[in-house]
Structures are given as structure tokens and as C-alpha cells.
Amino acid sequence: MVFISSQAKIDLDNIVTGLLEWEKIVLTVDEVMRYVDDIVDICYRLDTVGYRHKATHEEHSKHGTYVYSYKRNQKTTWYIVYNIDFSGSVLVNKIISNYLTVS
């Protein structure tokens, strides 16, 4: 089972706002919602992932133990940071882009 934290829900709302206000490219509300729905769909499949990547980047590891990288396009990767409890349930803690995770 997968749960989305309050912070991750805020992150998703911020992604919607950011994409709607993005001046570089104009996206319709439907396009933005499909974009965010794709991220949410990945979140809800995290309990079935075969291999889990440990969070090693400092920004990621302060939000969770594991990170899933979702490469949206050539320039944008979304990092879904999460924990797993004793029963195998996933708690998504943070969703952050490569633009905010600069090495």
C-alpha cells in the first residue's frame, strides 16, 4: 500500500502551479493535470518496485531512505523520496525535480 504525505501533496500542488505559470512554454490545464497524474501514478506503484535505490544525495536523504527517479524528458527528472514501514507500506515524503537537486 502507498500513502502520500502532506508534504508530497504540497509538492504536487506546487508542480501544478509551477507548470501553469511557466513562461517558457504554455501548457493547458489538461496537459498539466496529465503531467502530474503521471507522477502520482508512479507514486502509487512504488510498492511493487523490484529494486529500491537508497537515497544518497543530501537533499533526498533528509526526506527519506529511498528515491525513485522518474525521467520525464531529456531535461527533467523527478525524484520521489520515500520510506517503507515494517509491513511494506510506502510513504512518499517528498517530490523534487533535478532543477532543485543540484549536485
RAWODA-V368737 format. One record per residue. N is the residue number from 0. RES is the residue in one small letter. SS is DSSP state (hx for helix, st for strand, lp for the rest). PHI is phi as a letter, one per 30 degrees, with the letter a starting at -180 (NA if undefined). PSI is psi in whole degrees, 0 to 359 (999 if undefined). Layout:
# RAWODA-V368737
[[N	RES	SS	PHI	PSI] [N	RES	SS	PHI	PSI]]
This chain:
# RAWODA-V368737
[[0	m	lp	NA	146] [1	v	st	b	136] [2	f	st	b	145] [3	i	st	c	123] [4	s	lp	d	165] [5	s	hx	e	320] [6	q	hx	d	317] [7	a	hx	d	325] [8	k	hx	d	321] [9	i	hx	d	318] [10	d	hx	e	316] [11	l	hx	d	318] [12	d	hx	d	319] [13	n	hx	d	327] [14	i	hx	d	315] [15	v	hx	e	309] [16	t	hx	d	314] [17	g	hx	d	317] [18	l	hx	d	323] [19	l	hx	d	330] [20	e	hx	c	0] [21	w	lp	d	123] [22	e	lp	d	341] [23	k	lp	d	325] [24	i	lp	b	144] [25	v	lp	c	123] [26	l	lp	c	144] [27	t	lp	d	165] [28	v	hx	d	319] [29	d	hx	d	318] [30	e	hx	d	317] [31	v	hx	d	317] [32	m	hx	d	323] [33	r	hx	d	320] [34	y	hx	e	310] [35	v	hx	d	323] [36	d	hx	d	324] [37	d	hx	d	318] [38	i	hx	d	316] [39	v	hx	d	318] [40	d	hx	e	318] [41	i	hx	d	317] [42	c	hx	e	313] [43	y	lp	d	356] [44	r	lp	c	0] [45	l	hx	d	336] [46	d	hx	d	353] [47	t	hx	c	2] [48	v	lp	d	134] [49	g	lp	d	320] [50	y	lp	b	135] [51	r	lp	c	129] [52	h	lp	c	125] [53	k	st	d	141] [54	a	lp	d	122] [55	t	lp	c	332] [56	h	lp	d	138] [57	e	hx	e	317] [58	e	hx	d	326] [59	h	hx	d	312] [60	s	hx	d	341] [61	k	lp	d	352] [62	h	lp	c	347] [63	g	lp	l	174] [64	t	lp	d	328] [65	y	st	b	156] [66	v	st	b	138] [67	y	st	c	128] [68	s	st	c	123] [69	y	st	c	106] [70	k	st	d	105] [71	r	lp	d	319] [72	n	lp	a	190] [73	q	lp	d	333] [74	k	lp	c	342] [75	t	lp	c	125] [76	t	st	b	133] [77	w	st	c	134] [78	y	st	c	120] [79	i	st	c	112] [80	v	st	c	132] [81	y	st	b	168] [82	n	st	b	163] [83	i	st	b	133] [84	d	lp	c	180] [85	f	lp	e	336] [86	s	lp	c	358] [87	g	lp	j	3] [88	s	lp	d	147] [89	v	st	c	136] [90	l	st	c	111] [91	v	st	d	121] [92	n	st	c	327] [93	k	st	a	143] [94	i	st	b	120] [95	i	st	b	147] [96	s	st	c	165] [97	n	lp	d	339] [98	y	lp	d	335] [99	l	lp	c	355] [100	t	lp	c	74] [101	v	lp	c	127] [102	s	lp	d	999]]
